[in-house]
Amino acid sequence: LTAAPASDAAVASALAATAAPVERRVCDICWKKDGKTNLNLLRCTKCDLHVHAQCYSYIPKDRNKKEFECWACASICSIVKVRERDRATNERKEIVVTERPTECCLCNVDDGLSVPHAMHPLFDDHGKRARQIVLPPSNWGVKLGQRRSESGELKRPERTAWAHTLCVSAAASKGFCYGVMKDGNYGDDEDPSRVKEDNDSVNSALTFEGDEEYEEESSHHFAM
């Protein structure tokens, strides 16, 4: 996962499609207020998302920090090389993230435009060779009479998989998936063969812009 050169204007344009954020000063994950049970809220400077650092598994290096950039906003304008290959060139497909991810692949809720929700990307494995999961094209919106776009294409093309942090945390509590740190590790018993870099390892960094602001033990993504 690499970050494409992106200006502030490009990111602002991607976020401009969202409605004005709803005033809400509670954690998007646990719905408790700032300072409740000694948990302090962080606010995303791009989408106004509010989360407790512990709930979001985002541990800022500056423990007095009140603002940050959430994973979803940080992914805008990034280029993701996925496991699937282009049939014509046999090269890894690249998916450009052009807008803030709002679709959760673990539930049917996708209302993150009016009220941004905490999101985490989903990968197919841990380790530096892991890649983000790809969702196939879909006719999402058929119930609204929007099965196809004006050009006749499917409403949603191939896109990277994301999930609400609340949903993926619940799934992780049942052993369905697990949190992974930015370097691809998820625990002390890491298999060296999974993190060994080679010429085909496209996620050797597994970082978004601004990742230097958080501790390594933060859950950067979840693996299934």
C-alpha positions in Angstrom: 0.0 0.0 0.0 1.5 3.3 -1.1 0.4 6.8 -1.0 0.0 8.7 -4.2 1.0 12.3 -4.4 -2.0 14.1 -3.1 -2.6 17.8 -2.6 -4.8 19.1 0.2 -7.2 20.1 -2.6 -7.5 16.5 -3.8 -8.3 15.2 -0.4 -10.7 18.1 0.2 -12.5 17.3 -3.0 -12.9 13.7 -2.0 -14.4 14.7 1.3 -16.6 17.4 -0.3 -19.2 14.9 -1.4 -20.0 14.2 2.2 -22.7 16.1 4.0 -21.9 18.4 6.8 -20.9 16.2 9.7 -23.5 15.8 12.4 -22.6 17.3 15.7 -21.8 14.3 17.9 -19.4 14.3 20.8 -19.4 10.7 21.7 -17.2 7.8 20.6 -18.4 6.2 17.4 -17.6 2.8 18.7 -18.7 2.7 22.4 -21.0 5.8 22.3 -19.5 7.1 25.6 -18.5 10.7 26.1 -15.1 12.3 26.4 -13.5 11.4 29.8 -15.9 8.6 30.5 -14.1 5.8 32.3 -10.9 7.8 31.9 -11.1 7.5 28.1 -10.3 10.6 26.0 -11.8 11.4 22.6 -9.7 11.9 19.5 -11.2 13.9 16.6 -10.4 13.3 13.0 -9.4 16.6 11.4 -10.8 15.6 8.0 -14.2 14.0 8.7 -14.9 15.1 12.3 -15.1 11.4 13.5 -14.8 11.1 17.3 -13.3 7.9 18.8 -11.6 6.9 22.0 -8.0 6.0 21.2 -8.4 2.7 23.0 -11.7 1.8 21.3 -10.1 2.6 17.9 -6.9 0.8 18.8 -5.0 4.0 17.8 -2.3 4.8 20.3 -0.9 8.3 19.6 2.7 8.9 20.6 1.6 12.1 22.1 -0.8 11.0 24.8 -2.2 14.6 25.1 -3.1 14.6 21.4 -6.7 15.4 20.7 -6.7 15.4 16.9 -5.6 12.8 14.4 -6.4 11.6 10.8 -8.5 8.4 10.8 -7.5 5.4 8.7 -10.4 6.0 6.2 -9.5 9.6 5.6 -5.8 8.8 5.4 -6.5 6.3 2.7 -7.8 8.9 0.2 -5.6 9.2 -2.9 -3.7 6.1 -1.9 -2.9 3.4 -4.5 -3.5 -0.2 -3.4 -1.8 -3.1 -5.2 -4.0 -6.1 -4.7 -3.5 -9.8 -5.1 -5.6 -10.1 -8.3 -3.7 -9.8 -11.6 -4.7 -8.0 -14.8 -5.4 -10.7 -17.4 -3.8 -8.7 -20.2 -0.5 -7.7 -18.5 -0.3 -10.2 -15.6 0.6 -7.3 -13.3 -1.0 -6.8 -10.0 -4.1 -4.7 -10.2 -4.0 -1.2 -8.7 -7.0 0.4 -7.1 -7.0 4.1 -6.4 -8.9 5.2 -3.4 -10.8 8.3 -4.6 -13.2 8.8 -1.7 -13.5 8.1 2.0 -14.5 4.5 2.5 -18.0 4.2 4.0 -19.1 0.7 3.0 -18.8 -2.0 5.6 -18.4 -5.5 4.1 -19.5 -7.1 7.4 -23.0 -5.4 7.7 -25.5 -3.7 5.4 -25.0 -0.2 6.9 -23.5 2.4 4.6 -24.5 5.7 5.9 -21.1 7.1 6.6 -21.6 10.2 4.5 -23.9 12.1 6.9 -22.3 10.6 10.0 -18.7 9.3 9.4 -18.1 6.0 11.1 -14.8 4.5 12.4 -13.4 2.2 9.7 -10.5 -0.3 9.4 -9.2 -1.9 6.2 -9.5 -5.7 5.8 -6.5 -7.8 4.5 -6.3 -11.4 3.5 -3.5 -12.3 5.9 -0.9 -10.8 8.2 2.8 -10.2 7.3 4.3 -7.8 4.8 3.1 -9.8 1.8 -0.5 -9.5 2.8 -2.8 -7.5 0.6 -6.1 -5.7 1.1 -9.2 -7.7 0.1 -11.0 -6.6 -3.0 -14.8 -6.4 -3.3 -16.3 -7.3 -6.7 -18.4 -4.9 -8.7 -21.9 -4.7 -7.4 -25.4 -3.5 -8.2 -25.7 -1.8 -4.8 -28.6 0.7 -4.8 -31.0 -1.4 -6.8 -33.7 -0.9 -4.2 -33.4 2.8 -4.8 -33.8 2.4 -8.5 -30.1 3.2 -9.0 -28.9 -0.2 -10.2 -26.7 1.3 -12.9 -25.1 4.7 -13.3 -25.9 7.1 -16.1 -23.2 5.6 -18.2 -24.7 2.1 -17.8 -21.9 0.8 -15.7 -22.4 -1.1 -12.4 -23.0 1.4 -9.7 -20.0 0.2 -7.7 -16.8 -1.1 -9.4 -14.1 -3.2 -7.8 -13.0 -1.6 -4.5 -11.0 -2.3 -1.4 -12.6 -3.9 1.5 -13.3 -1.9 4.7 -15.4 -2.6 7.8 -16.8 -0.6 10.6 -14.4 -0.8 13.6 -17.4 -1.8 15.7 -18.3 -4.7 13.4 -14.7 -5.9 12.9 -14.0 -5.7 16.6 -17.0 -7.8 17.3 -15.9 -10.3 14.7 -12.4 -10.4 16.2 -13.8 -11.2 19.7 -15.2 -14.4 18.1 -12.0 -15.3 16.4 -13.2 -14.5 12.9 -10.4 -12.0 12.3 -7.6 -10.3 14.2 -5.9 -6.9 14.5 -2.6 -6.4 12.8 0.0 -3.7 13.4 1.4 -1.5 10.6 4.5 -3.7 10.1 2.3 -6.8 9.5 2.8 -8.4 12.9 0.0 -9.4 15.1 1.8 -11.0 18.1 5.0 -12.3 19.5 4.9 -15.5 17.6 5.3 -14.1 14.1 6.2 -16.6 11.4 9.4 -15.1 9.8 8.4 -16.7 6.4 5.3 -14.5 6.3 7.1 -11.2 6.7 10.1 -11.9 4.5 10.3 -9.4 1.8 10.8 -10.4 -1.8 10.5 -8.7 -5.2 6.7 -9.4 -5.2 6.1 -7.9 -1.8 4.1 -4.8 -2.5 3.1 -4.0 1.1 6.5 -3.8 2.7 5.6 -0.6 4.5 1.8 -1.0 5.1 1.5 2.6 6.0 -0.7 5.6 5.3 0.5 9.2 5.5 0.8 10.4 9.0 1.6 7.0 10.5 4.6 8.4 12.3 2.1 9.9 14.8 1.0 6.7 16.3 2.6 3.8 18.3 3.5 0.6 16.5 1.1 -1.5 18.6 -1.9 0.3 17.1 -4.1 -1.9 15.0 -3.5 -0.6 11.5 -5.8 -3.1 9.8 -7.5 -6.5 10.4 -6.7 -9.8 8.7 -9.3 -12.5 8.0 
